[in-house]
Amino acid sequence: MIFEPRNFYDTGGSRDELSLFSYAAYLISRAQFLQAEGDDSDLLLLGRDWEETDDAVLSKQLVMLGFRPIDDRQISAHEYMRFFDGPGDPRPVDLLTSPEPEGYYQRLFEAIRAAEEQPSVEHIDAALKLGLAAPDSIVALAALSSCLKLYSPESFPPRLWLGVFMARWAQLEPLSQDLLTVLSSALISDPPGSKVPPAPAQQKAGAPGLLLVHGTHFEVNPDPTWYYPHVGDLHNYIRPHRNDIFSGQNYYEWEGRWSDRGRHIAAKHLKNWIDLEAYHGCDVVAHSHGCNVVMKAAEMGAHFNKVVFLSCPVHWHKYNLNSGRINVPYSVRVWFDLVILADGGRQKFPASANVADEVVGGWFSGHSATRTSQIWGNQTLEAKLI
C-alpha cells in the first residue's frame, strides 16, 4: 500500500511501483487539464456528458505529485482533437506485437517533463501517444482514458483500442481491470427495457434496518458478491455490528448498467422495493454508482437515515442531496481514485453538501478497496452505522 506518493521529478524514468503511479496520474488527468472552459458539451466520452472538472481535490493531488494544478492550465481543447497516425505513433496492432521498447520510461519521463514545462497541446499529445505504448497496463490505460475523452472517435476508434487491452484481460492486475471495465462499459448500450422487481411476499413490520447497494456490474466482471447475504465479504463483516442488516432472499439488487438511464431505472426499483418492504428510514451502505442510485431514489421520494457513500463518483448536477431525504451522509474514499477519473466524476462532494469525508487506505488503493472487510476493519468504519 502506498502511503506517500513519489514526486514525478524524483522518478527519473524508473519503473518501480511509485513511479508508475506518478506517470499514470499525469496521463489520466490530461483530459481534465485540457477540458474546455465554460460550455463543455463538445467534450464527450463516447457520447456521454463530461463532468465539470475545476476540482480542487485533484489539483492538490497533482501538486503533491509534482505536477501543475488543473487551474494552472494555459490552454483548453474546445473540441475533439484528432489523433494523427504519424510514422512514429502507436497503432493498436503494435501494442500486441511489438517487443517492450528499450529505455521506454526514460523517454516517457522526458515527454511528460516537456509537457509540464511547456503545456501545449502538441506536447501533451506526444506524452499521451507515448503513454499508450507503456509496457505496464496501469500506465497505458491511464493514457487511454484521456485519449478516449480528447480524440475524435473517427481518428481514435474506441472499440479498436479497447479491444487491444481486452485481449490482455487475464494478464491485467485488479486495478487495471477496474479501469478497463469502466472505459469499455461506455460502449455497451442500454437494453430496451427493464422489468420492475417482483413484490415481496409480504411487507415487514417494525423499524427498518440496514441495506447494502452495489455499484455498476461490468460485462467482464458481472457478478461481484461482496453485498450478498450470508456469503458477501462486507455483508458478513457488518452483520455482527448490525444484526438488522437485510439478509432476506429478496434483497435489493439492480442490473448495474453504466449509464444515467440504467441508474434512473435502478432508483425507481429501489424506491419501489423500499415501499414494498416498508424500509423507509433505513440506513444504507452504497458503493460507486450505487451511491448515485441512492441519491436518485431519495429524489423520487425514498427516505434514508444514515448513508455511507463508498468511492462515490460525484456528478453533482445529476445526483445530489438536494431532496433533503438523506439525514446523515458520510463519504469514504481513497486518496487518488483512478477509476473515478476514468468515469469522469469528482472524487469528493462539494463543501456545500456538508458530507463528512474520510480518506482511507493509501494512495492509489483502488476503487473497490472501500468495500472490503480489510479496509473496514482497519478503519472501524462500522462506527458510522452505530
Buried (B, 14 or more C-beta within 10 A) or exposed (E): EBEEBBBBBEBEBBBEEBBBBBBBBBBBBBBBBBBBEEEBEEBBBBEBBBBBBEBBBBBEBBBBBBBBBBEEBEEBBBEBBEBEEEEEBBBBEEBEEEEEBEEBBBBBBBBBBBBBEEBEBEBBBBBBBBBBBBBBBBBBBBBBBBBBBBBEBEEBBBEEBBEBBBEBBEEBEEBBBBBBBBBBBBBEEBEEEBEEBEEBEEEBEEEBBBBBBBBBBBEEBEEBEBBBBEEBBBBBBBBEBBEBBBBEEBBBBBBBBBBBEBBBBBBBBBBBBBBBBBBBBBBBBBBBBBBBBBBBBBBBEBBBBBBBBBBBBBBBEBBBBEBEBBEEBBBBBBBBBBBBBBBBBBBBBEEEBEBEBEBBBBBBBBBBBBBBBEBBEEBEBBEBBE
